[in-house]
Amino acid sequence: MAEINQTLTQLKLEPANTKNLKSFVGELNGNLKILEKGFGVKIFQNGNKVSISGKEENIKKASNAIQDLYATTTQGIELSRETIQMAINNNDDINPAPISSNGNECIIKTPKRTIKPRGRNQNDYLLNMKNFEVNFGVGPAGTGKTYLAVAKAVEMLVQEQVKKIILIRPAVEAGEKLGFLPGDLSQKVDPYLRPLYDALYEMLGFEQVVRLLEKEILEVAPLAYLRGRTLNNAFIIMDESQNTTVDQMKMFLTRMGFGSYSVINGDMTQIDLPKNIESGLSHALKVLDGLEDLGFTIFNSKDVVRHPLVRKIVDAYDKFDQ
């Protein structure tokens, strides 16, 4: 059967650089294959010349993504599968919105890697963390909320803008309580902070994370242990904040001292609290709406950087709940 409305477009990737081209194409053309599947096109590469065949609309989307991704390699940033998937998500429209409305793209540098925002909302989130001392990141799983918050915390610690990083997460998943888990305080809390640790290992390395824990520069604490404390010169990250109660959220927000920064992340579709208890995150978003000097970033399914099926699943649940 003859293909209908098939066209061919050629791109020239500049500046031509063997290392960048190798990173862009991926091992055994793996990156090109992901792009082909994501946009429904065929991609042929010869040096810095790329040919794309398929429907005109899909070619335009793929062309935008290819140029964005190649530009990423020229900044010395390695392309991951997540980066490529985010480029596909961002270029769903033929004329996608730029990452930044004013050309101010936030790039974070940590000892182990350089991190670039994957989309407009991620860039806004990083800008908010730069401009505000208290920030909320709300949206579905896989949108990079935790990862970027940890990256910003590490960057500020390395630059000596803060003296410590404090990681907090309400431990209510699957109905478990800390008292029923084996081990000391650190061992009880650690399983709930695995995503935060994974990000820290990637940015600092395992040995450095261990040293910071030993020196208490990196602190892990359950939410309840903050009562009565004032946290000065710290970058505080609370993950899964949708599982706080109203009183817990108020207590957390009033612990911040001078020279400190707080990031509160959560997903309103994954509340594990009993149905008769209001989420502290939901309540805070209503109470603090319109308050100046706070940053709010709302993520959606287009920001999901996990497996492409995750985005489809998020959309399906959102549609069902409407």
QUIDA-V987113 format. One record per residue. N is the residue number from 1. RES is the residue in three letters. PHI is phi in radians with two decimals (* if undefined). PSI is psi in whole degrees, -180 to 180 (999 if undefined). BURIAL is b if it has 16 or more other C-alpha atoms within 10 Angstrom, else e. Layout:
N RES PHI PSI BURIAL
N RES PHI PSI BURIAL
This chain:
1 MET * 132 e
2 ALA -1.24 141 e
3 GLU -1.34 141 e
4 ILE -1.84 140 e
5 ASN 0.97 39 e
6 GLN -1.59 132 e
7 THR -2.26 171 e
8 LEU -2.28 131 e
9 THR -2.23 142 e
10 GLN -2.04 138 e
11 LEU -2.10 153 e
12 LYS -2.13 117 e
13 LEU -1.50 121 b
14 GLU -2.19 146 e
15 PRO -1.34 146 e
16 ALA -1.20 121 e
17 ASN -2.57 124 e
18 THR -1.03 -44 e
19 LYS -1.12 -45 e
20 ASN -1.14 -41 b
21 LEU -1.13 -39 b
22 LYS -1.12 -42 e
23 SER -1.14 -40 b
24 PHE -1.13 -46 b
25 VAL -1.24 -39 b
26 GLY 1.49 164 b
27 GLU -1.11 129 e
28 LEU 0.93 37 e
29 ASN 1.04 27 e
30 GLY -1.06 -38 e
31 ASN -1.18 -39 b
32 LEU -1.12 -37 b
33 LYS -1.15 -38 e
34 ILE -1.12 -42 e
35 LEU -1.14 -40 b
36 GLU -1.04 -47 b
37 LYS -1.18 -40 e
38 GLY -1.16 -34 b
39 PHE -1.90 -6 b
40 GLY 1.19 43 e
41 VAL -2.29 174 b
42 LYS -1.96 134 b
43 ILE -2.14 130 b
44 PHE -2.15 130 e
45 GLN -2.15 133 b
46 ASN -2.44 102 e
47 GLY 1.14 -130 e
48 ASN -1.68 14 e
49 LYS -1.81 130 e
50 VAL -2.18 130 b
51 SER -1.95 137 b
52 ILE -2.20 127 b
53 SER -2.12 147 b
54 GLY 2.64 -163 b
55 LYS -1.21 144 b
56 GLU -0.97 -43 b
57 GLU -1.09 -43 e
58 ASN -1.20 -35 b
59 ILE -1.11 -41 b
60 LYS -1.10 -42 b
61 LYS -1.13 -46 b
62 ALA -1.11 -39 b
63 SER -1.07 -44 b
64 ASN -1.05 -45 b
65 ALA -1.14 -43 b
66 ILE -1.07 -45 b
67 GLN -1.17 -37 e
68 ASP -1.11 -45 e
69 LEU -1.20 -40 b
70 TYR -1.16 -38 b
71 ALA -1.07 -35 b
72 THR -1.10 -42 b
73 THR -1.13 -32 b
74 THR -1.22 -15 b
75 GLN -1.61 7 e
76 GLY 1.39 16 e
77 ILE -1.72 125 b
78 GLU -1.30 138 b
79 LEU -1.42 127 b
80 SER -1.87 168 e
81 ARG -1.07 -37 e
82 GLU -1.12 -40 b
83 THR -1.07 -43 b
84 ILE -1.17 -43 b
85 GLN -1.10 -37 b
86 MET -1.18 -35 b
87 ALA -1.12 -37 b
88 ILE -1.14 -46 b
89 ASN -1.05 -44 b
90 ASN -1.20 -22 b
91 ASN -1.90 30 b
92 ASP -1.09 -32 b
93 ASP -1.62 149 e
94 ILE -1.11 -37 e
95 ASN -2.04 78 e
96 PRO -1.15 152 e
97 ALA -1.18 142 e
98 PRO -1.14 157 e
99 ILE -1.03 -36 b
100 SER -2.26 140 b
101 SER -1.25 -23 e
102 ASN -2.08 15 e
103 GLY 1.36 6 e
104 ASN -1.62 88 e
105 GLU -1.59 130 b
106 CYS -1.56 124 b
107 ILE -2.14 131 e
108 ILE -1.87 135 b
109 LYS -2.02 122 b
110 THR -2.04 167 b
111 PRO -0.96 -32 e
112 LYS -1.79 -22 e
113 ARG -2.84 161 e
114 THR -1.76 136 e
115 ILE -2.09 127 b
116 LYS -2.00 138 b
117 PRO -1.10 143 b
118 ARG -1.92 70 b
119 GLY 2.17 166 b
120 ARG -1.06 -46 b
121 ASN -1.17 -38 b
122 GLN -1.11 -40 b
123 ASN -1.15 -42 b
124 ASP -1.09 -39 b
125 TYR -1.07 -46 b
126 LEU -1.15 -40 b
127 LEU -1.11 -40 b
128 ASN -1.10 -40 b
129 MET -1.15 -27 b
130 LYS -1.34 -34 e
131 ASN -1.75 -19 e
132 PHE -2.20 149 b
133 GLU -1.47 -23 b
134 VAL -2.19 127 b
135 ASN -2.34 142 b
136 PHE -1.98 133 b
137 GLY -2.11 114 b
138 VAL -2.18 130 b
139 GLY 2.88 179 b
140 PRO -1.19 166 b
141 ALA -1.07 146 b
142 GLY 1.51 12 b
143 THR -1.66 1 b
144 GLY 1.58 11 b
145 LYS -1.03 -53 b
146 THR -1.15 -47 b
147 TYR -1.03 -47 b
148 LEU -1.23 -35 b
149 ALA -1.12 -43 b
150 VAL -1.12 -42 b
151 ALA -1.04 -45 b
152 LYS -1.15 -39 b
153 ALA -1.09 -44 b
154 VAL -1.11 -44 b
155 GLU -1.04 -44 b
156 MET -1.23 -32 b
157 LEU -1.17 -45 b
158 VAL -1.10 -37 b
159 GLN -1.45 4 e
160 GLU 1.07 31 e
161 GLN -1.44 -23 e
162 VAL -2.33 162 b
163 LYS -1.77 -15 b
164 LYS -2.77 163 b
165 ILE -2.06 131 b
166 ILE -2.07 125 b
167 LEU -1.89 129 b
168 ILE -2.36 140 b
169 ARG -2.67 126 b
170 PRO -1.07 131 b
171 ALA -1.73 78 b
172 VAL -2.22 4 b
173 GLU -1.02 142 e
174 ALA 0.98 25 e
175 GLY 1.29 10 e
176 GLU -1.44 151 e
177 LYS -2.12 152 e
178 LEU -0.97 -37 b
179 GLY -1.11 -22 e
180 PHE -1.65 -2 e
181 LEU -1.65 145 e
182 PRO -1.28 158 e
183 GLY 1.69 179 e
184 ASP -1.40 -173 e
185 LEU -1.00 -48 e
186 SER -1.07 -43 e
187 GLN -1.19 -32 e
188 LYS -1.20 -41 b
189 VAL -1.46 -33 b
190 ASP -0.87 -46 b
191 PRO -1.00 -32 e
192 TYR -1.37 -15 b
193 LEU -1.89 16 b
194 ARG -0.95 -44 e
195 PRO -1.05 -35 e
196 LEU -1.23 -42 b
197 TYR -1.10 -43 b
198 ASP -1.00 -43 e
199 ALA -1.15 -41 b
200 LEU -1.12 -42 b
201 TYR -1.04 -40 e
202 GLU -1.19 -33 b
203 MET -1.66 -26 b
204 LEU -2.06 -23 b
205 GLY 1.62 149 e
206 PHE -1.05 -48 e
207 GLU -1.10 -40 e
208 GLN -1.18 -39 e
209 VAL -1.08 -44 b
210 VAL -1.05 -43 e
211 ARG -1.09 -42 e
212 LEU -1.15 -36 e
213 LEU -1.15 -42 e
214 GLU -1.11 -36 e
215 LYS -1.50 -1 e
216 GLU 1.06 24 e
217 ILE -1.36 -30 b
218 LEU -1.93 119 b
219 GLU -2.10 136 b
220 VAL -2.01 127 b
221 ALA -2.60 141 b
222 PRO -1.25 156 b
223 LEU -0.99 -40 b
224 ALA -1.09 -26 e
225 TYR -1.35 -2 e
226 LEU -1.49 -15 e
227 ARG -1.01 129 e
228 GLY 1.53 -7 e
229 ARG -1.69 153 e
230 THR -2.09 125 e
231 LEU -1.77 105 b
232 ASN -1.77 148 b
233 ASN 0.89 44 b
234 ALA -2.31 154 b
235 PHE -1.86 115 b
236 ILE -1.93 126 b
237 ILE -2.06 121 b
238 MET -1.90 116 b
239 ASP -1.70 157 b
240 GLU 0.94 43 b
241 SER -1.25 -10 b
242 GLN -1.11 -16 b
243 ASN -1.69 14 b
244 THR -1.55 154 b
245 THR -1.47 173 b
246 VAL -1.06 -44 b
247 ASP -1.15 -39 e
248 GLN -1.12 -42 b
249 MET -1.13 -44 b
250 LYS -1.08 -42 e
251 MET -1.07 -44 b
252 PHE -1.10 -47 b
253 LEU -1.13 -21 e
254 THR -1.74 8 e
255 ARG -1.54 -16 b
256 MET -1.20 131 b
257 GLY -1.86 -165 e
258 PHE -1.25 142 e
259 GLY 1.27 17 e
260 SER -1.92 158 b
261 TYR -2.30 137 b
262 SER -2.15 136 b
263 VAL -2.17 124 b
264 ILE -2.00 113 b
265 ASN -1.94 149 b
266 GLY -3.00 166 b
267 ASP -2.29 110 b
268 MET -1.19 -9 b
269 THR -1.62 0 e
270 GLN -2.22 49 e
271 ILE -1.44 125 b
272 ASP -1.83 6 b
273 LEU -1.25 156 b
274 PRO -0.96 147 e
275 LYS -1.10 -22 e
276 ASN -1.56 4 e
277 ILE -1.95 125 e
278 GLU -1.30 139 b
279 SER -1.18 133 b
280 GLY -1.11 -32 b
281 LEU -1.18 -47 b
282 SER -1.02 -44 b
283 HIS -1.14 -43 b
284 ALA -1.11 -39 e
285 LEU -1.10 -33 e
286 LYS -1.35 -45 e
287 VAL -1.16 -40 e
288 LEU -1.63 0 e
289 ASP -1.01 127 e
290 GLY 1.55 -6 e
291 LEU -1.31 129 e
292 GLU -1.28 163 e
293 ASP 1.24 17 e
294 LEU -2.12 146 b
295 GLY -1.86 135 b
296 PHE -2.24 127 b
297 THR -2.20 123 b
298 ILE -1.86 117 e
299 PHE -1.63 159 b
300 ASN -2.39 -175 b
301 SER -1.09 -26 b
302 LYS -1.19 -18 b
303 ASP -1.55 -5 b
304 VAL -1.15 128 b
305 VAL -1.98 14 b
306 ARG -1.58 -162 b
307 HIS -0.92 139 e
308 PRO -0.96 -25 b
309 LEU -1.15 -29 e
310 VAL -1.05 -43 b
311 ARG -1.07 -43 b
312 LYS -1.13 -38 e
313 ILE -1.15 -44 e
314 VAL -1.04 -45 b
315 ASP -1.08 -41 b
316 ALA -1.11 -43 e
317 TYR -1.18 -41 e
318 ASP -1.07 -42 e
319 LYS -1.15 -40 e
320 PHE -1.16 -37 e
321 ASP -1.35 -15 e
322 GLN -1.29 999 e
